[in-house]
Amino acid sequence: MNAFIEATKWPMGFEPDDTTSLLQCTIVNERTSVGTSVGQHVHQTGQFVVALSGLVGLALGRNRIAFPPSSAAWVPPGCRHEGFLGEGAVSLYCHINPEWAAMLPTEPYRLLLSPMVIEMLKHFSTLPRRFPMHSHEARLAGVLFEELAAAPKLPISFVLFPDHP
């Protein structure tokens, strides 16, 4: 990588492999320092990587893709990947527990998000990561999951991730 494009850095206390939550969201606007990325890795949870602003991308195996704001990528559990941010970029990660993730495709794909879905994801980033199964939050999580599953799908390799600023 270079100083313009670096790996995403998880916020303190965020546990992407927490399988006890239906879903958990976090907004990421920090990058690792040059040369300290963790490299490609896997999670037990599935994740939607959402571009909120700026240059957001993923490495999936040898492929590096970028996606514009209002779009996202689905990364199924066990899929090797690494997230990247350009300077000043903001992304949102929505991790889905394995039971729900099993209802989605087993291959990565990109999707187009509606403004309502983006606002719901932002809302979930402000909630506690665990909420009761029969709570208002759990019902909203079910609606959000249905909206994510029904979102229009886009080709995975639509935009190549640049190597140069």
Buried (B, 14 or more C-beta within 10 A) or exposed (E): BEEBBBBBBBEEEBBBEBBEBBBBBBBBBEBBEEEEBEEBEEBBBBBBBBBBBBBBBBBBEEEBBBBBBBBBBBBBBEBEBBBBBBEEBBBBBBBBBBEBBEEBEEEBBBBBBEEEBBEBBBEBBEBEBEBEEEEEBEEBBEEBBEBBBEBEEBEBEEBEBBEEE
